[in-house]
Amino acid sequence: MSIYDFTVNKITGEEESLAEYKGKVILIVNTASNCGFTPQYKGLQRLYELYKDQGFVILGFPSNQFMNQEPASNDEIMSFCELNFGVTFPLYAKIDVNGPEAHPLYQYLTQNKPGLLGSTAIKWNFTKFLIDRNGKIVERFAPTVTPEQIEAKIQALL
């Protein structure tokens, strides 16, 4: 099993297979619009613009599981991201990233790349998973790690 075996819903509602991203370097991020880390959208968009033509993509998954910091509808989230941060990387429908209702993709990510002290739970918004061109989870980054701090790791995989 790999990330390419999962299907997700785009923020606009259409279903998409992650197999569409085979051969790309992928950064998967759980996001929120009312979080102290929300300004990371700017850095994420910058990375996407710099490296998308080299085979890099960011997949943003809004989640409302952390202190109700993403209460908006999918349409509102999309508008917020576009208007405030110029986001053009793919965004997906709001999901759970923890617990019994966690999206199967996040169950896979957290079980295969645990966090600090082996914890599988996502601790907060803007946890990031870096995936290589073969679909292997290379690294998991805490929310406090900024997009700028992982740029060199992305470059190395490209």
N, C-alpha and C positions, 0 to 999 in steps of 0.2 A: 504494500500500500504506500502511496505517496500523496502529496498535496494535489497532484493531477487527477486523483480519483474523486475529488469533491466537486459538488455543484453548489453554487451560491446564487442568491438573488441580487441583481443590481439594484441600486437605490431607486431606479425608475421602474422596477418590478420584473424585468425579464430575467429568466434563468440563464446562468452562464456556467460552463464547465471550466474549472481551473486548468484543464488540459490546453486551453487556448494560450497559456503562458509558458508552455514547454520551451526550453532553450533560453529563457530570460532569467535574469537575476531579479528576485522579487523581495520587496519589503512589505510585510503584512503588519498593519497597525490597528489596534482598537482605539477609536477616537471618541471625543465628546466636545460639544460646542461651548460648555460653561465650566471649563476646567482651568486650573492654573497653567496647565501644559498646552492649552489650546493654541497659543501662539506658535507651537511647533509646526502647525499647518504650513506656515510660511517657509520654514526650512525644508519641510518635506517637498513642497511644491518646487522649491529651488533645485533640490536634488533630482527630482523628476525631469525638470526642464533640461538640466545639464546632461543627464545620462540616458534619457529615453531612447535616443537615436542609436545608442550603443547596446540596447537590449535590456534596459532596466525599467521596472515598473513598480509602483506603489499601489497596494490594495488597502483601502481604508474601510474599516468596519465599525460604524458607530454602535455604541452600547450605552445603555442607561443604568448599568448595574452599580455605578459608583456615585453615591450620594445624589442621585437624580440629576446628574450633570448633562444628560442628553434627553430631555423630555420631548423634544420637537418631533414632528412627523418627518418621514423621509424627504418629502418635498421641501420642508422648511430647512432641514439639514443641508440639502443640496444647495439651496439658495444662499444660506449663511456662508457655506464654504466658498462658493463662487464669488459672492460679493465682498467678503471680508479678506479672503486670502488668495483669490484667483485660482482656486483648486481646479485642475484639469485631469488629475490622475483618477483612476476608477474608484468610485465610492459604491458601497453596497448597502442593502437594507439593514436596518438596525437589528442587532442580534444580541443574545446572551453569550458571554464568553466564559462564564463560570456556572457551576451548579448543574442540576439534572436537566435543565433546558438549554445548556450550552450547545452552540452550533457544533455539529460533528467535526468541522474543520478545526475549531478551537480545542475540542477534546483531543484531536490528533496532535496539534501543535504543542499543547501543554504536557501531554504524556510523553512525547518524544524529545522535548527540550525543556526540562524542568528549570525553574528559576533558582534563586538563592536557597541554599540548604535543601535542595531537592523538592521544593514546593512546586506543585503543578498549577496552583491557582494563579490567575492573573490578579496582580495586586492593585492595579490602578489603570486609568486611561493612559494611552500612548505607550503601552508595552509593545515592543517591536520584535519581529522574527525575520531574520535574514535568510533567504533561500537561494541556493546556488542554481546554476543553469540546468542541473540534473534533478532538481526538485528536492535536494537534501537540505534539511534545516541546519544551517551553519552556526547560527548564534541567536541568542535571545538577549534583548536589551531592556533594562529597566526604564520606566517612564522618565526618569531624570536624565537619561542619556539622550542628548539632543541629536537631531539629524546631522548636524555638522560634525559631531564626534564620531559618527560611523561612516563618514564619507570615504575615508581611506580603505575601509573594509569592502565597501561597495566597489570602489575602483579596482581593488585587487581581484574581485570575482569577475569583473568585466573583461 
